[in-house]
C-alpha cells in the first residue's frame, strides 16, 4: 500500500505549534527552578571556630566539608583575612580606632549546591558540623532557606498540575488534526477492507506517517525553542545557567519522545473510527 498523502503542511504545523507551546511551558518551569536553585546556592553558611584553631584540625574539617554532597564550595577565612576585608569596607581610620583589636574568629564560609540542598539537609549538616570540637557556632539564613523551599515546592505542584492539563490539550489537538487528515482517506480505507486487506496492513502506513510527523514536529519545535533561547541570551538577558544545564537536553528528549509517541497513538486511535464501518456511516 502506498503511504497515505495526508495534508502534511497543516497537520505538521499544528503538531509543531502544540509541541512548541508545551516546550515553552517546560522552559518556564525549568527557568523558575533554576532561579530558585541559584538563590539557594547564593546563601552563605558560616562556621565560626574557637580561636586559635589548630592547623591540622582546620585542614581536617575543610576536607570533610568539601566531601559533603550538598557543599558546592568551602574555604577557610583566618581572622587576619577577615580584618583585611573589613578594612577595605570600613576604611583605615575606623580600623585604627579599634587599636589592634580583632573581633573576627576563624571562619569557614560554605556555599551549597542549589539543586540538592533543603532545609532538612542543612539541619542535618549543621548537627554534624557542631560535633567537631573546634566549632563554636554556625550562622546561616535558615528562615530564608525555608521560604525558598516552600516556593520551590509550590512551583513543582502547580507546574505538575498545569503541565498535565497542557499535555492533555496538546494530545487532543494533535489527535483531532490526525483524525481530520485520515478522514480524507476514509473511502480508500473502506476499499482496502473490501478487497481483503488486513487491519495491520491498513494501519502500517498511517502509523508510519504519524511517527514521522511526530518526530519531525518535535525536532522543529526544539529548533524554534533553541533559537528563541539563543536570541534571548544574545540580545536581552544572559542565561548561561540554562544553556549549560543538563535538564534542558532532558526537556528536548522528552519532547521527542512525546511527539513520536503522540503521533503513533493518535494515528492508531483515529484510524479505529474508520475501520469496519459501512459505507453509509463513512459518508
C-alpha positions, 0 to 999 in steps of 0.5 A: 500500500502506498503511504497515505498523502495526508495534508502534511503542511497543516497537520505538521504545523499544528503538531509543531505549534502544540509541541512548541507551546508545551516546550515553552511551558517546560522552559518556564518551569525549568527557568523558575527552578533554576532561579530558585536553585541559584538563590539557594546556592547564593546563601552563605553558611558560616562556621565560626571556630574557637580561636586559635584553631589548630592547623591540622584540625582546620585542614581536617574539617575543610576536607570533610566539608568539601566531601559533603554532597550538598557543599558546592564550595568551602574555604577557610577565612583566618581572622587576619583575612577577615580584618583585611576585608573589613578594612577595605569596607570600613576604611583605615581610620575606623580600623585604627580606632579599634587599636589592634583589636580583632573581633573576627574568629576563624571562619569557614564560609560554605556555599551549597549546591542549589539543586540538592540542598533543603532545609532538612539537609542543612539541619542535618549538616549543621548537627554534624558540623557542631560535633567537631570540637573546634566549632563554636557556632554556625550562622546561616539564613535558615528562615530564608532557606525555608521560604525558598523551599516552600516556593520551590515546592509550590512551583513543582505542584502547580507546574505538575498540575498545569503541565498535565492539563497542557499535555492533555490539550496538546494530545487532543489537538494533535489527535483531532488534526490526525483524525481530520487528515485520515478522514480524507482517506476514509473511502480508500480505507473502506476499499482496502477492507473490501478487497481483503486487506488486513487491519495491520496492513491498513494501519502500517502506513498511517502509523508510519506517517504519524511517527514521522510527523511526530518526530519531525514536529518535535525536532522543529519545535526544539529548533524554534525553542533553541533559537528563541533561547539563543536570541534571548541570551544574545540580545536581552538577558544572559542565561548561561545557567540554562544553556549549560544545564543538563535538564534542558537536553532532558526537556528536548528528549522528552519532547521527542519522545512525546511527539513520536509517541503522540503521533503513533497513538493518535494515528492508531486511535483515529484510524479505529473510527474508520475501520469496519464501518459501512459505507453509509456511516463513512459518508 
